[in-house]
């Protein structure tokens, strides 16, 4: 019996993997501390991570959630469905503001199957007050989203105006030392037109460039602060940080 137990334990270890990655907030893309990470699948694990995480799990499908609290309330949150199929797998977590996540959950990878929409059950005739309550709730949700987006844009504009005078000489110096070539500008324009984010493989297909050449150009743009790359399994997710200067 003891030998059988050791054999089963050894087989399980042979098929285990190390899942790891960094943890960012979706507003400023800075690292988050004291984040609660929960993994559910063949095993269930829960732990607190600072800036990054690393855990050993068996191969398989998992539901991965991360929650960041501030003053006892949830401030950032994300929920991902992933498949662990390699011994060393990196998966960065980008947490969105929780209020926005409740109204507009982020799209997961294409392998996540969304539940089918069930047709509403027609209730017996009710007074119009119930319909009015639902309409008011939906209107309030839309208003909250609009207010949040407006507030976020206003804060961004204020931050830019406050730093503009201090950063202007440095930006002029950078522009004098380095001028973006046509290929780099085209990459930034493609990212901009796609909503500011795209998989590296999709960008390479559009550009028709080799993997080595594309990697060199993206590394250069990342060093200049135009983009940031996040590891999502075997793929890189590209995020546009700032737009190219006008010529």
SERO-4910 file (N, C-alpha, C, O; in steps of 0.05 Angstrom, whole numbers):
BEGIN
 pado doro    nc1    nc2    nc3   cac1   cac2   cac3    cc1    cc2    cc3    oc1    oc2    oc3
  Unk    A     17    -24      0      0      0      0     17     25      0     12     45    -14
  Unk    A     38     25     16     56     48     17     70     53     -9     72     76    -18
  Unk    A     78     31    -23     91     34    -49     72     46    -69     80     62    -86
  Unk    A     47     37    -68     27     47    -87     22     77    -83     20     92   -102
  Unk    A     21     86    -57     18    114    -51     41    131    -62     37    152    -74
  Unk    A     66    121    -58     89    135    -68     89    137    -98     97    157   -110
  Unk    A     80    115   -111     79    115   -141     59    136   -151     65    150   -170
  Unk    A     36    137   -139     15    156   -147     25    185   -142     20    203   -159
  Unk    A     39    189   -120     50    216   -114     71    224   -134     71    247   -143
  Unk    A     88    205   -142    108    211   -162     96    218   -189    105    236   -203
  Unk    A     75    203   -197     62    208   -223     50    236   -223     50    250   -243
  Unk    A     38    244   -201     26    270   -199     47    292   -201     42    313   -214
  Unk    A     70    289   -189     91    309   -190    102    311   -218    111    332   -227
  Unk    A    103    288   -233    113    289   -260     96    306   -278    106    317   -298
  Unk    A     70    309   -272     52    325   -289     45    351   -276     24    363   -283
  Unk    A     61    361   -258     56    387   -246     70    409   -261     88    404   -277
  Unk    A     61    434   -257     72    457   -271     74    480   -251     61    481   -230
  Unk    A     92    499   -258     95    523   -243     81    546   -257     89    553   -280
  Unk    A     61    557   -245     45    580   -256     54    605   -241     54    606   -217
  Unk    A     62    626   -256     72    650   -244     66    674   -261     58    672   -284
  Unk    A     69    698   -249     65    723   -264     65    747   -246     66    744   -221
  Unk    A     63    771   -258     62    796   -243     33    804   -240     15    795   -254
  Unk    A     28    822   -220      1    831   -214      1    862   -216     15    876   -203
  Unk    A    -17    872   -235    -18    901   -240    -46    911   -235    -66    896   -235
  Unk    A    -48    938   -231    -75    950   -231    -80    961   -259    -62    969   -273
  Unk    A   -106    960   -267   -113    967   -295   -113    997   -301   -116   1004   -324
  Unk    A   -109   1014   -281   -109   1043   -285    -81   1053   -293    -78   1065   -314
  Unk    A    -62   1048   -276    -35   1058   -281    -15   1037   -288      8   1043   -294
  Unk    A    -23   1011   -288     -5    989   -294     19    989   -276     42    984   -285
  Unk    A     15    994   -250     35    991   -230     30    966   -214      7    956   -213
  Unk    A     51    955   -201     47    930   -186     30    935   -162     30    956   -150
  Unk    A     14    914   -154     -3    915   -131      8    896   -109     18    875   -115
  Unk    A      7    906    -84     15    890    -61    -10    880    -47    -33    889    -51
  Unk    A     -6    860    -29    -28    849    -12    -53    842    -29    -75    849    -22
  Unk    A    -48    827    -50    -70    818    -68    -77    789    -61    -59    772    -60
  Unk    A   -103    784    -58   -112    757    -52   -116    742    -79   -133    750    -95
  Unk    A   -101    720    -83   -103    704   -107   -115    677   -100   -107    664    -80
  Unk    A   -135    669   -116   -148    643   -111   -148    627   -136   -156    637   -158
  Unk    A   -140    602   -135   -139    583   -158   -157    560   -152   -155    547   -131
  Unk    A   -176    554   -170   -195    532   -166   -194    514   -191   -197    524   -214
  Unk    A   -191    488   -187   -190    469   -209   -186    441   -197   -201    432   -179
  Unk    A   -165    427   -207   -158    401   -195   -150    405   -166   -153    387   -150
  Unk    A   -138    428   -160   -132    435   -132   -143    463   -127   -148    478   -146
  Unk    A   -148    469   -102   -158    496    -95   -137    509    -76   -131    498    -55
  Unk    A   -127    532    -84   -107    546    -69   -115    575    -65   -128    586    -83
  Unk    A   -108    586    -42   -113    615    -37    -90    626    -21    -81    614     -1
  Unk    A    -80    650    -30    -57    661    -16    -56    691    -22    -69    701    -40
  Unk    A    -39    705     -6    -35    734     -9     -8    738    -24     12    727    -16
  Unk    A     -8    755    -45     16    760    -61     23    790    -61      5    807    -60
  Unk    A     49    795    -63     59    823    -66     73    825    -93     94    814    -98
  Unk    A     60    840   -111     71    847   -138     71    823   -157     67    827   -181
  Unk    A     76    799   -148     77    776   -166     69    751   -150     67    751   -125
  Unk    A     65    729   -165     57    704   -152     71    680   -166     79    683   -189
  Unk    A     73    658   -152     84    633   -164     73    610   -148     74    610   -123
  Unk    A     63    590   -162     50    567   -149     53    542   -167     52    544   -191
  Unk    A     56    519   -154     58    494   -168     30    480   -168     18    476   -147
  Unk    A     20    474   -192     -6    461   -195     -4    439   -216     14    440   -233
  Unk    A    -21    419   -215    -22    398   -237    -33    410   -263    -46    431   -262
  Unk    A    -27    397   -285    -38    406   -311    -68    405   -310    -80    387   -297
  Unk    A    -81    424   -323   -111    423   -324   -122    451   -328   -108    470   -332
  Unk    A   -149    453   -325   -164    478   -328   -169    490   -300   -175    475   -281
  Unk    A   -166    516   -298   -169    529   -273   -184    555   -275   -184    568   -296
  Unk    A   -198    563   -254   -210    589   -251   -193    605   -232   -189    598   -209
  Unk    A   -182    628   -242   -163    644   -228   -175    671   -221   -182    686   -240
  Unk    A   -177    678   -196   -187    704   -188   -167    718   -171   -151    706   -156
  Unk    A   -167    745   -173   -148    762   -157   -164    786   -147   -179    798   -162
  Unk    A   -161    792   -121   -177    813   -108   -158    831    -92   -141    821    -77
  Unk    A   -160    858    -96   -144    877    -81   -163    894    -64   -182    906    -75
  Unk    A   -157    895    -38   -174    910    -20   -161    936    -11   -136    938     -9
  Unk    A   -177    956     -7   -168    982      4   -189    992     24   -212    995     17
  Unk    A   -180    997     49   -198   1006     70   -221    986     74   -244    994     79
  Unk    A   -215    960     72   -235    940     76   -255    935     54   -273    919     57
  Unk    A   -251    949     31   -269    946      8   -253    937    -16   -230    943    -19
  Unk    A   -267    923    -34   -254    913    -59   -250    937    -78   -269    951    -85
  Unk    A   -225    942    -86   -219    964   -104   -213    954   -132   -221    966   -152
  Unk    A   -197    932   -134   -191    921   -160   -197    891   -160   -195    878   -139
  Unk    A   -204    880   -184   -213    852   -185   -209    842   -213   -212    857   -233
  Unk    A   -203    816   -216   -204    803   -242   -210    773   -238   -205    762   -217
  Unk    A   -221    761   -259   -228    733   -259   -220    722   -286   -230    731   -307
  Unk    A   -203    701   -287   -193    690   -312   -197    659   -312   -196    647   -291
  Unk    A   -202    648   -336   -203    619   -339   -179    612   -357   -176    621   -379
  Unk    A   -162    595   -346   -137    588   -360   -134    558   -361   -146    543   -346
  Unk    A   -117    549   -380   -110    521   -383    -79    518   -379    -64    530   -394
  Unk    A    -71    504   -359    -42    499   -353    -34    474   -368    -43    452   -361
  Unk    A    -16    477   -388     -9    454   -405     21    452   -409     31    436   -424
  Unk    A     37    469   -395     66    468   -397     78    470   -370     66    481   -351
  Unk    A    103    460   -367    115    459   -340    121    486   -328    121    489   -304
  Unk    A    126    506   -345    132    533   -336    114    552   -351    119    557   -375
  Unk    A     94    563   -338     74    580   -352     72    607   -338     66    608   -314
  Unk    A     76    629   -353     73    656   -342     45    667   -350     37    665   -373
  Unk    A     31    678   -330      5    691   -335      2    715   -317     -4    712   -294
  Unk    A      6    739   -329      4    764   -314    -25    770   -309    -43    765   -325
  Unk    A    -31    782   -285    -58    789   -277    -61    819   -278    -46    834   -264
  Unk    A    -80    829   -293    -86    858   -295   -114    862   -282   -134    854   -293
  Unk    A   -114    875   -259   -139    878   -244   -153    904   -252   -140    925   -254
  Unk    A   -179    903   -256   -195    926   -264   -209    937   -239   -213    923   -219
  Unk    A   -217    963   -240   -233    975   -218   -258    958   -214   -272    951   -233
  Unk    A   -263    952   -189   -285    933   -183   -312    943   -191   -329    928   -200
  Unk    A   -317    970   -187   -343    981   -194   -348    978   -224   -370    972   -232
  Unk    A   -327    983   -240   -330    980   -269   -333    951   -277   -348    945   -295
  Unk    A   -318    933   -263   -319    905   -269   -347    894   -265   -356    876   -280
  Unk    A   -362    903   -245   -389    893   -239   -408    899   -262   -426    883   -269
  Unk    A   -405    923   -275   -423    931   -296   -414    921   -323   -430    916   -341
  Unk    A   -387    919   -327   -376    912   -353   -353    893   -350   -330    902   -353
  Unk    A   -357    867   -344   -335    849   -339   -317    847   -364   -328    847   -386
  Unk    A   -290    845   -360   -272    843   -383   -275    817   -397   -282    796   -385
  Unk    A   -269    817   -424   -270    792   -439   -246    775   -433   -224    785   -431
  Unk    A   -251    749   -430   -229    730   -426   -220    720   -452   -228    729   -474
  Unk    A   -201    701   -451   -190    689   -476   -212    675   -491   -234    670   -481
  Unk    A   -207    669   -517   -227    658   -534   -236    630   -526   -257    621   -535
  Unk    A   -221    616   -509   -228    589   -501   -248    589   -478   -256    568   -469
  Unk    A   -256    613   -468   -276    614   -447   -304    614   -459   -310    631   -476
  Unk    A   -319    594   -452   -346    591   -463   -366    607   -446   -368    602   -422
  Unk    A   -380    626   -459   -399    642   -444   -425    627   -442   -433    613   -461
  Unk    A   -439    629   -419   -465    615   -416   -485    626   -436   -486    650   -441
  Unk    A   -503    608   -447   -523    617   -466   -543    636   -453   -549    633   -429
  Unk    A   -552    655   -468   -572    674   -459   -599    660   -458   -609    651   -479
  Unk    A   -611    659   -435   -637    646   -433   -659    666   -438   -658    689   -429
  Unk    A   -680    659   -453   -702    677   -458   -716    684   -432   -721    666   -416
  Unk    A   -724    709   -429   -737    717   -404   -764    703   -401   -779    700   -421
  Unk    A   -770    696   -377   -796    683   -371   -817    706   -367   -813    724   -351
  Unk    A   -838    704   -383   -858    725   -382   -874    721   -356   -888    701   -352
  Unk    A   -873    741   -338   -888    739   -313   -917    746   -317   -924    757   -338
  Unk    A   -934    740   -298   -962    749   -300   -963    779   -300   -944    793   -293
  Unk    A   -985    789   -309   -988    818   -311   -983    831   -284   -995    824   -264
  Unk    A   -965    851   -284   -958    865   -260   -963    894   -264   -964    904   -286
  Unk    A   -965    909   -242   -968    938   -244   -943    950   -257   -921    938   -255
  Unk    A   -945    972   -271   -923    984   -285   -900    992   -267   -878    998   -277
  Unk    A   -904    993   -241   -883   1002   -223   -858    984   -224   -836    994   -221
  Unk    A   -861    957   -229   -838    939   -231   -821    946   -255   -796    947   -253
  Unk    A   -834    952   -279   -818    959   -302   -803    985   -297   -780    988   -306
  Unk    A   -816   1004   -283   -802   1029   -277   -778   1024   -259   -758   1038   -263
  Unk    A   -780   1006   -241   -758   1000   -223   -734    989   -239   -711    998   -234
  Unk    A   -739    971   -257   -717    960   -273   -705    981   -291   -680    982   -294
  Unk    A   -721    998   -303   -711   1020   -320   -694   1039   -304   -673   1048   -313
  Unk    A   -702   1045   -280   -687   1063   -263   -660   1051   -255   -639   1065   -255
  Unk    A   -660   1025   -249   -635   1011   -242   -615   1011   -265   -591   1016   -262
  Unk    A   -625   1005   -289   -608   1005   -313   -597   1033   -319   -573   1036   -325
  Unk    A   -614   1053   -316   -606   1081   -321   -584   1089   -301   -565   1102   -308
  Unk    A   -588   1081   -276   -568   1088   -255   -541   1075   -261   -520   1087   -257
  Unk    A   -542   1049   -271   -517   1035   -278   -502   1050   -300   -478   1053   -299
  Unk    A   -517   1058   -321   -504   1073   -343   -493   1099   -334   -470   1106   -342
  Unk    A   -507   1113   -317   -498   1139   -307   -472   1136   -291   -454   1152   -293
  Unk    A   -471   1115   -274   -447   1109   -258   -423   1104   -276   -401   1114   -270
  Unk    A   -427   1089   -297   -404   1083   -316   -395   1109   -329   -371   1113   -331
  Unk    A   -414   1125   -338   -406   1150   -352   -391   1169   -332   -371   1181   -340
  Unk    A   -401   1170   -307   -388   1188   -288   -359   1178   -282   -341   1194   -280
  Unk    A   -356   1151   -279   -329   1140   -274   -310   1146   -297   -288   1155   -292
  Unk    A   -319   1142   -322   -302   1147   -345   -295   1177   -347   -272   1184   -353
  Unk    A   -315   1194   -342   -310   1223   -343   -290   1231   -321   -272   1247   -327
  Unk    A   -293   1220   -297   -275   1227   -275   -247   1217   -281   -227   1231   -275
  Unk    A   -244   1193   -292   -218   1183   -299   -204   1200   -320   -180   1205   -317
  Unk    A   -219   1208   -340   -208   1225   -361   -200   1252   -350   -179   1263   -358
  Unk    A   -216   1263   -332   -210   1289   -321   -185   1288   -304   -168   1306   -305
  Unk    A   -182   1267   -288   -158   1264   -271   -133   1260   -289   -111   1270   -282
  Unk    A   -136   1246   -311   -113   1242   -329   -105   1269   -341    -81   1275   -343
  Unk    A   -124   1285   -349   -117   1311   -361   -104   1329   -341    -86   1344   -347
  Unk    A   -114   1329   -316   -102   1345   -295    -73   1337   -290    -55   1353   -286
  Unk    A    -68   1310   -289    -41   1301   -284    -22   1309   -307      1   1316   -302
  Unk    A    -32   1307   -331    -16   1315   -354     -9   1345   -353     14   1352   -359
  Unk    A    -29   1362   -347    -24   1390   -346     -5   1398   -324     11   1417   -327
  Unk    A     -6   1384   -301     12   1390   -279     41   1383   -285     60   1396   -276
  Unk    A     45   1361   -300     72   1352   -305     83   1362   -331    107   1358   -338
  Unk    A     67   1376   -347     75   1384   -374     99   1402   -373    118   1399   -389
  Unk    A    100   1422   -355    122   1441   -354    148   1427   -346    169   1434   -356
  Unk    A    146   1409   -326    170   1395   -317    180   1375   -337    205   1372   -340
  Unk    A    163   1362   -352    171   1340   -370    178   1350   -398    190   1336   -413
  Unk    A    169   1375   -404    173   1385   -432    202   1385   -441    207   1376   -463
  Unk    A    221   1395   -424    249   1395   -434    259   1366   -438    273   1361   -457
  Unk    A    251   1347   -420    260   1320   -423    249   1307   -449    263   1293   -463
  Unk    A    223   1313   -454    211   1302   -478    224   1313   -504    228   1299   -523
  Unk    A    231   1339   -503    244   1351   -526    272   1338   -530    280   1334   -553
  Unk    A    285   1332   -508    312   1320   -510    310   1292   -522    326   1284   -539
  Unk    A    289   1277   -514    285   1250   -524    279   1251   -554    290   1235   -570
  Unk    A    262   1270   -563    255   1272   -591    280   1280   -607    282   1271   -630
  Unk    A    298   1296   -595    322   1304   -610    341   1280   -613    354   1277   -634
  Unk    A    342   1263   -592    361   1241   -593    350   1218   -609    366   1203   -620
  Unk    A    324   1215   -611    313   1192   -625    288   1199   -641    270   1212   -630
  Unk    A    288   1192   -666    264   1197   -683    253   1170   -692    268   1153   -702
  Unk    A    227   1166   -688    215   1141   -695    215   1137   -725    209   1155   -740
  Unk    A    222   1112   -733    221   1107   -762    193   1099   -770    175   1097   -754
  Unk    A    189   1095   -797    162   1090   -807    150   1065   -796    126   1063   -790
  Unk    A    167   1044   -792    157   1018   -782    147   1021   -754    126   1010   -747
  Unk    A    162   1036   -737    153   1039   -709    128   1056   -708    110   1049   -692
  Unk    A    126   1077   -724    101   1093   -724     77   1076   -734     55   1080   -723
  Unk    A     81   1059   -753     59   1043   -763     49   1024   -742     25   1020   -739
  Unk    A     68   1012   -726     60    994   -704     44   1009   -684     23    999   -674
  Unk    A     52   1033   -676     37   1049   -656     10   1057   -667    -10   1057   -652
  Unk    A      8   1063   -693    -18   1070   -704    -37   1046   -704    -61   1049   -699
  Unk    A    -26   1022   -710    -43    998   -710    -53    992   -682    -77    986   -678
  Unk    A    -36    995   -662    -44    991   -634    -66   1011   -626    -85   1005   -612
  Unk    A    -62   1036   -635    -81   1057   -629   -109   1051   -641   -129   1054   -627
  Unk    A   -109   1042   -666   -134   1037   -680   -148   1012   -669   -172   1009   -672
  Unk    A   -133    994   -655   -145    970   -644   -155    974   -615   -161    955   -601
  Unk    A   -155    999   -606   -164   1004   -578   -142   1004   -558   -147   1005   -534
  Unk    A   -117   1004   -567    -94   1007   -548    -83    980   -538    -64    981   -522
  Unk    A    -93    958   -548    -82    932   -539    -86    911   -561   -106    912   -576
  Unk    A    -68    892   -563    -68    872   -584    -48    850   -577    -28    856   -564
  Unk    A    -53    826   -586    -34    804   -583    -11    808   -603    -15    818   -625
  Unk    A     14    802   -594     37    805   -611     35    789   -637     44    799   -658
  Unk    A     23    765   -635     20    749   -659      2    762   -680      8    762   -704
  Unk    A    -20    775   -671    -38    789   -689    -23    812   -703    -27    817   -727
  Unk    A     -7    827   -687      8    850   -699     28    840   -719     32    852   -740
  Unk    A     41    817   -713     61    807   -732     48    798   -758     60    801   -779
  Unk    A     24    787   -756     10    779   -781      3    803   -798      4    802   -822
  Unk    A     -6    825   -785    -13    849   -800     11    861   -813     10    870   -836
  Unk    A     34    863   -798     58    875   -808     72    858   -829     87    868   -845
  Unk    A     68    831   -827     82    813   -845    112    812   -839    128    808   -857
  Unk    A    120    817   -814    148    817   -806    156    791   -793    139    776   -784
  Unk    A    182    786   -793    192    761   -780    190    765   -749    188    787   -739
  Unk    A    190    743   -735    188    744   -706    211    758   -693    208    773   -674
  Unk    A    236    754   -704    260    766   -692    259    797   -696    265    812   -678
  Unk    A    252    805   -721    252    834   -727    230    848   -710    234    870   -700
  Unk    A    206    835   -708    185    847   -693    192    849   -664    186    869   -651
  Unk    A    206    829   -653    214    830   -625    234    853   -620    232    866   -599
  Unk    A    252    858   -638    271    880   -635    257    907   -635    263    924   -618
  Unk    A    239    911   -654    224    936   -655    208    941   -630    207    963   -619
  Unk    A    194    920   -621    177    923   -597    194    928   -572    185    943   -554
  Unk    A    217    915   -570    235    920   -547    244    949   -547    245    961   -525
  Unk    A    250    960   -570    258    988   -572    236   1007   -564    240   1026   -549
  Unk    A    211   1001   -573    188   1018   -566    182   1016   -536    173   1035   -524
  Unk    A    186    992   -525    181    989   -496    201   1005   -479    194   1016   -459
  Unk    A    226   1005   -488    247   1020   -474    242   1050   -476    249   1065   -457
  Unk    A    230   1059   -498    223   1087   -501    198   1095   -487    191   1119   -486
  Unk    A    183   1076   -475    159   1082   -460    134   1084   -476    113   1093   -466
  Unk    A    134   1075   -502    110   1076   -519     91   1053   -514     67   1057   -515
  Unk    A    102   1029   -508     85   1006   -503     95    990   -479    116    996   -468
  Unk    A     78    971   -470     86    953   -449     76    925   -457     54    922   -467
  Unk    A     92    905   -452     85    877   -458     78    862   -433     92    863   -413
  Unk    A     56    846   -435     48    828   -413     47    800   -423     37    795   -445
  Unk    A     57    781   -407     57    753   -415     30    741   -409     22    741   -386
  Unk    A     16    730   -429     -9    716   -426     -6    687   -437    -12    683   -460
  Unk    A      3    669   -420      8    642   -429     32    641   -448     54    649   -441
  Unk    A     27    632   -473     48    631   -493     49    657   -510     67    659   -527
  Unk    A     31    675   -506     29    699   -522     37    723   -506     35    723   -481
  Unk    A     45    745   -520     49    771   -508     26    789   -514     17    791   -537
  Unk    A     15    802   -494     -6    823   -497      8    850   -498     22    857   -479
  Unk    A      3    865   -519     15    892   -523     -4    913   -514    -28    912   -521
  Unk    A      6    932   -498    -11    954   -488      2    981   -496     25    986   -490
  Unk    A    -13    998   -510     -3   1024   -518     -3   1043   -494    -24   1048   -482
  Unk    A     20   1053   -487     23   1071   -464     21   1100   -472      7   1116   -459
  Unk    A     34   1108   -494     31   1135   -504     33   1135   -534     46   1118   -546
  Unk    A     20   1155   -546     19   1156   -575     44   1169   -586     58   1183   -572
  Unk    A     51   1163   -612     76   1174   -624     73   1204   -627     51   1215   -631
  Unk    A     96   1219   -625     95   1248   -628     88   1255   -657     95   1241   -676
  Unk    A     73   1277   -660     65   1286   -687     90   1297   -701    106   1312   -689
  Unk    A     92   1290   -726    115   1299   -742    112   1327   -752    129   1338   -765
***
